[in-house]
């Protein structure tokens, strides 16, 4: 029987044939108007097959899609079969999309035990570690091919990346390094002036900047600036299937896209670190002159006496390693990005997080090794 007798509203005519329930949909289905309730249409019946049919000249919008979804959910719970062959293809597609997007499970699956969750997480970490090591191996082989056949390397792309990650990064590196030197000088002055050791501010700023702050702060800036740019650029190329086109032509993505970027960062990173060292020491000199009345000449002489070649070498070794880490993380996350706009954004974020994590880890390893070697 029809649920509604008003032809201007949604109608459902139900008739039972053995174990089948045939529902004829007609009228005007609007999301702003009331629609038949599924339980009222069912009328207490328990069919094994439910068939939906749409009469001619029936107008519908998402309201009918929701009704079909209710019928699908009831059939899934009751173990009945839902027949939608008589519906228009557009209506079936919308109903299938709604069924795929609908959350039939809770957001957190608590059916697994704690040990199972830990095991799956460990397996995921192992898989990501293998992917990282595989990518490092591919980059190493690419570097070997470059050494054997340097004429096949795209030096123009490498020089372009050097300008982008080197000269274009000077303003932000200058600001961060200067403020780091000022902060170190102010912090040291608070303690050292209590013991009459004002001049030792130069030692504190000089050693801290040359050995640690210059390389670490520059690497952090490039991780957020250049590493994220690498990941976004390669992720966008992957989304547009440009990387697939290169692979189809027999061109390795590692040789064509990754190696020029990593080489550019490895070359420009120590130069930026040296520049950051000078700017940081200059920031400490300004603070010493302003609040401690230390002449710039005395400050510079004390800095020269505190810093030797081993300190400078330690900072340069760190900066080269950090530059390679930033390039590696940015390119890896870009090549692993999903083929969507949100996937590119997540790849850029993951590149920054991975770079900073590896930089801090590598810096800790360098600290232990340099302490053992008395450097």
C-alpha positions in Angstrom: 0.0 0.0 0.0 1.2 3.6 -0.6 2.6 5.4 2.3 1.5 8.7 1.0 -1.5 9.5 -1.3 -0.2 13.0 -2.3 1.5 12.7 -5.7 3.5 15.9 -5.0 5.4 14.2 -2.3 7.5 11.1 -2.1 5.6 7.8 -2.4 6.5 4.2 -1.9 4.1 1.5 -3.2 4.9 -1.9 -1.7 3.8 -5.3 -2.9 4.8 -8.7 -1.7 5.5 -11.6 -4.1 6.3 -14.8 -2.2 9.6 -13.9 -0.3 10.2 -10.8 -2.4 9.2 -7.2 -1.5 8.9 -4.9 -4.5 8.9 -1.2 -3.8 7.8 1.3 -6.4 9.2 4.8 -5.8 7.3 7.8 -7.3 6.5 11.4 -6.6 8.9 14.2 -5.8 11.7 13.4 -3.4 13.2 16.5 -1.9 15.6 16.7 1.0 13.6 19.6 2.4 10.4 17.7 2.4 9.4 14.6 4.5 10.1 11.2 3.0 8.6 7.8 3.8 10.1 6.0 6.8 11.7 2.7 6.1 10.2 0.9 9.0 6.7 2.1 8.0 7.3 0.9 4.4 8.5 -2.5 5.6 5.3 -3.0 7.6 6.6 -5.8 9.7 7.6 -8.0 6.7 10.8 -10.0 6.6 11.5 -10.5 3.0 14.6 -12.2 1.6 14.8 -10.1 -1.5 14.0 -6.3 -1.7 13.7 -4.8 -5.1 13.5 -1.1 -5.7 11.9 0.4 -8.8 11.5 4.0 -10.0 8.5 5.1 -11.9 8.7 7.5 -14.8 8.7 11.2 -14.2 9.9 10.8 -10.7 11.9 13.8 -9.4 14.6 13.0 -6.8 17.6 14.4 -5.1 19.8 13.2 -2.2 16.6 12.4 -0.2 16.1 9.3 -2.4 19.7 8.4 -2.1 19.3 8.4 1.7 16.3 6.2 1.4 18.2 3.7 -0.7 21.0 3.7 1.8 18.5 2.9 4.6 17.3 0.0 2.6 20.8 -1.2 2.0 21.7 -1.1 5.7 18.5 -3.0 6.6 19.3 -5.7 4.1 22.8 -6.0 5.4 21.6 -6.4 9.0 18.8 -8.8 8.0 20.8 -10.9 5.6 18.5 -10.0 2.7 19.4 -9.3 -0.9 18.9 -5.8 -2.3 18.1 -5.5 -6.0 18.8 -2.0 -7.5 19.0 -3.0 -11.1 15.8 -1.1 -11.9 17.1 2.2 -10.6 18.9 4.7 -12.8 22.7 4.3 -13.1 23.2 7.8 -11.6 21.2 6.9 -8.5 23.0 3.6 -8.0 26.4 5.4 -8.3 25.5 7.9 -5.6 24.1 5.2 -3.4 27.4 3.2 -3.8 29.5 6.2 -2.9 27.4 6.9 0.2 27.8 3.3 1.3 31.6 3.5 0.8 31.9 6.7 2.7 29.6 5.7 5.6 31.4 4.7 8.8 30.1 1.2 9.6 32.9 0.7 12.2 34.0 2.8 15.2 36.9 5.2 14.5 39.2 3.1 16.8 39.3 -0.6 16.3 39.7 -2.0 19.9 39.2 -5.7 18.9 43.0 -6.2 18.7 45.1 -6.9 21.7 47.9 -4.7 23.0 50.5 -7.2 21.8 48.9 -7.3 18.3 48.9 -3.5 18.1 52.6 -3.3 19.2 53.5 -6.0 16.7 51.8 -4.3 13.8 53.4 -1.0 14.8 56.8 -2.7 14.9 56.2 -4.2 11.5 55.3 -0.8 10.1 58.5 0.7 11.5 60.5 -2.1 10.0 58.9 -1.6 6.6 59.5 2.1 6.6 63.1 1.5 7.7 63.6 -0.9 4.7 62.1 1.7 2.3 64.5 4.3 3.7 67.6 2.1 3.4 66.5 1.1 -0.1 66.3 4.7 -1.1 69.7 5.4 0.4 71.1 2.5 -1.6 69.5 3.9 -4.8 71.0 7.3 -4.1 74.4 5.8 -3.5 74.3 3.9 -6.8 73.3 7.1 -8.5 76.3 8.9 -7.0 78.6 6.1 -8.3 77.1 6.5 -11.8 77.7 10.2 -11.5 81.3 9.7 -10.6 81.8 7.4 -13.6 79.9 9.4 -16.1 79.8 13.1 -15.0 78.9 14.3 -18.5 75.4 12.7 -18.2 74.6 14.7 -15.1 72.3 17.7 -15.4 74.6 20.3 -14.0 72.2 23.1 -15.0 69.5 21.7 -12.7 72.0 21.4 -9.9 73.1 25.0 -10.3 69.5 26.1 -10.3 68.9 24.2 -7.1 72.0 25.7 -5.5 70.7 29.2 -6.1 67.3 28.3 -4.7 68.6 26.6 -1.6 71.7 28.7 -1.1 71.5 32.4 -2.2 67.7 32.6 -1.8 68.0 31.3 1.8 70.5 34.0 2.9 67.9 36.4 4.4 66.2 33.9 6.7 69.6 32.3 7.7 71.0 35.7 8.5 68.0 36.6 10.7 68.0 33.2 12.6 71.8 33.2 13.1 71.9 36.7 14.3 69.1 36.2 16.8 70.7 32.9 18.0 74.0 34.7 18.6 72.2 37.5 20.5 70.3 35.0 22.6 73.5 33.1 23.5 75.3 36.3 24.4 72.5 37.6 26.6 72.2 34.2 28.4 75.9 33.9 29.0 76.2 37.5 30.2 73.6 36.9 32.9 75.8 34.2 34.5 79.4 35.3 33.6 79.2 38.9 34.7 78.4 37.7 38.2 82.0 36.3 38.4 83.7 39.0 36.4 84.1 36.8 33.4 82.5 39.2 30.9 85.1 38.5 28.2 84.2 34.8 28.2 81.0 35.6 26.5 83.1 35.6 23.3 84.2 32.0 24.1 80.7 30.9 24.8 79.2 32.4 21.7 82.1 31.4 19.4 82.3 27.8 20.4 78.5 27.3 20.6 78.0 28.8 17.2 80.8 27.2 15.3 80.4 23.7 16.8 76.6 23.5 17.2 74.3 26.4 16.5 75.5 27.4 13.1 75.1 23.9 11.5 71.9 22.9 13.5 70.0 26.2 13.0 70.9 26.4 9.3 69.8 22.7 8.8 66.6 23.4 10.7 65.8 26.4 8.5 66.6 24.5 5.3 64.5 21.5 6.5 61.4 23.8 6.8 62.2 25.8 3.7 64.0 23.6 1.2 63.1 20.1 2.4 59.4 20.8 2.3 59.7 22.5 -1.1 61.4 19.3 -2.5 58.7 17.1 -1.1 55.9 19.3 -2.4 57.5 19.6 -5.9 58.2 15.9 -6.3 54.8 15.0 -4.8 53.1 17.3 -7.3 55.1 15.7 -10.1 54.0 12.3 -9.0 50.3 13.4 -8.8 50.6 14.7 -12.4 52.2 11.4 -13.5 55.4 13.2 -14.6 57.6 10.8 -12.7 55.8 7.8 -14.3 56.5 9.4 -17.7 60.2 9.6 -16.9 60.3 6.0 -15.8 58.4 5.0 -19.0 61.1 6.8 -21.0 63.8 4.8 -19.1 65.0 7.8 -17.1 65.7 7.0 -13.4 63.9 9.5 -11.1 66.7 9.2 -8.6 69.3 10.3 -11.3 67.1 13.0 -12.9 65.3 14.5 -9.8 66.9 13.4 -6.5 70.7 13.6 -7.1 70.8 17.2 -8.3 68.9 18.3 -5.3 71.0 16.4 -2.8 74.2 17.5 -4.4 73.1 21.1 -4.3 72.3 20.9 -0.6 75.5 19.1 0.2 77.5 21.9 -1.5 75.5 24.9 -0.2 75.0 23.7 3.4 78.6 24.1 4.6 78.8 27.5 2.9 75.6 28.6 4.6 76.9 27.2 7.9 80.1 29.3 7.7 78.0 32.3 6.9 75.8 31.6 9.9 78.8 31.2 12.1 80.0 34.7 11.2 76.6 36.3 11.6 76.1 34.6 15.0 79.5 35.8 16.3 78.6 39.3 15.1 75.3 39.1 17.0 77.2 38.2 20.2 79.7 41.0 19.5 76.8 43.6 19.3 75.4 42.4 22.7 78.8 42.4 24.3 79.4 45.9 23.2 76.0 47.1 24.3 75.6 45.6 27.7 79.1 44.5 28.7 81.2 47.4 27.2 83.6 44.9 25.6 85.3 46.5 22.5 84.9 44.6 19.2 88.7 44.2 18.9 88.9 42.5 22.3 85.9 40.4 21.5 87.4 39.2 18.2 90.8 38.4 19.8 89.1 36.3 22.5 87.0 34.5 19.9 90.1 33.7 17.8 91.8 32.3 20.9 88.8 30.1 21.8 88.2 28.6 18.4 90.7 26.4 16.5 90.6 24.4 13.3 89.1 21.3 15.0 86.0 23.2 16.1 85.5 24.6 12.6 86.0 21.2 11.0 83.5 19.6 13.4 80.9 22.2 12.3 81.6 21.7 8.6 81.3 17.9 8.9 78.0 18.3 10.6 76.7 20.8 8.1 77.5 18.5 5.1 75.8 15.6 6.8 72.8 17.7 7.7 72.5 18.9 4.2 72.4 15.4 2.8 69.8 14.4 5.4 67.5 17.3 4.4 67.8 16.5 0.8 67.3 12.8 1.4 64.2 13.2 3.6 62.6 15.8 1.3 63.0 13.7 -1.9 62.0 10.5 -0.2 58.7 11.9 1.2 58.0 13.5 -2.2 58.4 10.2 -4.1 56.3 8.5 -1.5 53.5 11.1 -1.6 49.9 10.0 -2.4 48.4 11.1 -5.7 46.2 13.9 -4.3 46.5 17.4 -3.0 46.2 16.3 0.6 48.9 13.7 0.0 51.3 16.4 -1.2 50.6 18.4 1.9 51.2 15.4 4.2 54.4 14.6 2.3 55.7 18.2 2.9 54.9 17.9 6.6 56.5 14.5 6.9 59.6 15.7 5.1 60.1 18.5 7.7 59.4 16.1 10.7 61.7 13.4 9.3 64.5 15.9 8.6 64.5 17.5 12.0 64.3 14.0 13.7 67.3 12.8 11.7 69.2 16.0 12.3 68.8 15.8 16.1 69.7 12.1 16.0 72.8 12.7 13.9 73.9 15.6 16.1 73.7 13.4 19.1 75.8 10.7 17.4 78.4 13.3 16.4 78.6 14.6 20.0 79.4 11.1 21.2 81.9 10.4 18.4 83.7 13.7 18.8 83.9 13.2 22.5 85.5 9.8 22.0 87.9 11.2 19.5 88.6 14.3 21.6 87.7 16.6 18.8 
